[in-house]
Each structure stands twice: as structure tokens, then as C-alpha cells.
Amino acid sequence: MSKRFSVVQAKEVEGRDKPVWIRHGIAFQSDKGISIKLESLPLPGKDGEIWLRLFEDDGSSKQKKSNGYSGDLNDEIPW
């Protein structure tokens, strides 16, 4: 069985002590190596580098997708 990871990037926000973690995709580790699927493109930090971290994910968390889509298409347009 393969392990599953969340691929995230820390973003420094002015006025905050801790960074905001942005989820960019998922990664899977198997006996053949690690496969990464990015759902968004990470932007470089102020030093021009992109650093991504992998945090183990058991898949039970019901996080919103990184594109903000909630899955509900029953919205009303006011015009």
C-alpha cells in the first residue's frame, strides 16, 4: 500500500507570526518511488526559490480543493 502526502508551500504574510500553508497537490510513495500531482503552480518567494513540503495525509480530512470550488452548483445569480 502506498503512502499519501499533501504537497504544501509556506507563504509569509505581513503582520503574521506564522506562515500560511497553501496546498498545491498530492504525492504518493510506493516501492517504485514518489509520484507528485500538482493542482496549482507554486510561486517563488521573495528570494526567487520555490520550497514545497510533504505532510503525511491519511485522506480522511475534508479539505476544500485549492481552486476554491466547493462542489455546489445550485447557486442563484441575482440578475
N, C-alpha and C positions, 0 to 999 in steps of 0.2 A: 504494500500500500504506500502511496506517495504522500509526502507532507505538503501542506498548503500554506502559503505565506501571503501577507498583504505587502505590496510594494508601495512605500510611502516616502515622502520628502518633507523635511522640516523647512518651514518658511519663517524667517524672522519678521515680526511685526512690531513696528514702532509703538512704544508705550506698553508692551507686554514683557513680562519677565521670562516666559517660556515660549518656545516656538509653536506655531500652528502646524499640525501634521496633515498633509494633503495626500490622499490615497490616489495613486496613479494606475494601479492594476493588481494582478495576482501573479504568483510564481508557484511552481510545483517542483518538488525534488523527488527524483526516483533513482533507481540504480543506474540509469543512463546519464544522469546529470540534472541540471536545473533548467526548466523552461519558464520563460517570463512572457506574460501578455500585458502590454501597456494599453490602458483605455484612454489615456491622455498623455500629452507630451510635457515632461517636466521642464521648467525654465531655469536657466542658470542663476545662481545667486550673485551677490554684488562683486564677488571675486571671479566670476565667469565660469565657475565649476558647477557641475551637477552631481550631487550626492544622493543616492537612494538607499533606503534601509529595508530589510525584510523582517517582518514580525510574524511569528507563527500564528496561523489563523485556523481555527477548527471548523469554520464555516457556519457556526451557529449564530453569529451576530447578524442582526438585520440592519445593516448599514445602507444608507441611501447610496445609489450609484454616484460616481464622481461627476457625472454630467448634470446632476440635479433632477433628473426625471424620476418622478415618484410612481409612475405606472398607472396613474388615474387620468383617463382621457375624458371624463364626464365633467368638464368644466364649462361654465357658461360665459359666453362673450357678451359684454354689456351693450353692444351696438348692433 
